[in-house]
């Protein structure tokens, strides 16, 4: 199975310092929907792993998160792609959970649920915590320069082996030529 794991905010859709709190606020990054379609059509299974501390902060509830994800699924499907699963951490940073990136809990859950070895699985994200989670379980980290990606690159300290790509479309072109 060809599996790729994507961060959501800043990788697939525009990020916001005020969080994405409604389906209306979910706006795809140009080219990201087509990139997911390209991966899907090349037989990649696309899975999303996302921290959603807005739940713990009371900024939105599960019904709203489900509606945001339904909008994402709709948009991806309309572009000819598919997201096979979404895994999310609902906890705030100070809760000490095992699933909030940079910890590897979400990725380990994906491995268990899909019965896959994570060694070399591409993980794309725009923040250091995405890359750290990936590297901690031997996934292949890709930094996209969308969202917080340029700031992440400029801050340095990327895990060894991290590759940088302009955006999700550039990564899809590389993985599904």
C-alpha positions, -999 to 999 in steps of 0.1 A, spaced: 0 0 0 13 35 -9 3 57 21 9 94 26 0 113 57 -9 150 55 -13 177 81 -45 198 75 -41 235 84 -13 251 64 -8 220 42 -42 213 26 -61 245 36 -52 280 46 -43 283 83 -55 310 107 -40 322 140 -77 323 151 -82 286 141 -105 272 115 -138 273 134 -164 267 107 -168 251 72 -170 286 58 -135 294 71 -120 262 55 -103 275 23 -81 251 3 -46 262 -6 -44 267 -44 -34 234 -60 -39 212 -29 -71 196 -40 -57 187 -73 -26 174 -56 -47 150 -35 -65 140 -66 -32 133 -84 -21 111 -54 -54 93 -53 -53 86 -90 -18 72 -86 -31 47 -60 -19 65 -29 -40 63 2 -43 98 16 -47 102 54 -49 134 74 -33 137 109 -42 170 125 -40 187 159 -73 203 167 -69 220 201 -97 243 192 -120 215 205 -104 216 240 -104 254 239 -141 255 233 -137 273 200 -158 247 182 -175 214 189 -174 179 174 -203 186 151 -185 217 137 -153 198 133 -172 170 115 -188 197 92 -154 212 84 -141 178 75 -173 171 54 -165 203 35 -129 191 30 -141 157 18 -166 173 -6 -140 196 -21 -114 169 -25 -140 145 -41 -151 173 -65 -115 176 -76 -113 139 -83 -95 128 -51 -102 110 -19 -91 113 17 -92 78 32 -92 88 68 -88 117 92 -71 113 126 -71 142 150 -59 152 184 -86 170 203 -64 180 233 -48 213 243 -10 215 244 -9 214 282 -30 182 285 0 159 281 -17 135 257 2 110 235 -16 120 203 -7 157 199 21 163 174 51 164 179 43 132 197 38 102 175 4 90 188 -16 99 157 9 83 134 10 52 156 -28 50 155 -28 53 117 -2 24 115 -23 2 139 -57 10 122 -43 5 87 -19 -23 96 11 -6 79 47 -2 87 55 35 89 91 32 78 96 57 49 59 67 47 58 103 35 44 128 60 38 164 48 33 194 71 41 230 75 53 230 112 82 216 130 59 194 151 46 176 120 82 168 110 93 158 144 63 134 148 72 119 114 109 115 121 102 99 155 85 69 138 109 66 108 84 83 84 99 105 56 93 142 66 84 167 39 81 204 48 57 224 26 64 261 24 27 270 26 11 280 59 38 283 85 63 264 63 86 293 54 89 303 90 96 267 100 123 264 74 139 297 84 139 288 121 160 257 113 164 226 134 146 204 109 148 166 116 175 149 95 163 138 61 136 164 59 129 175 23 114 209 15 88 214 -13 70 245 -24 35 230 -17 14 199 -17 12 201 -55 50 200 -58 51 169 -35 23 152 -55 42 158 -87 73 142 -71 55 112 -57 31 106 -86 49 118 -117 
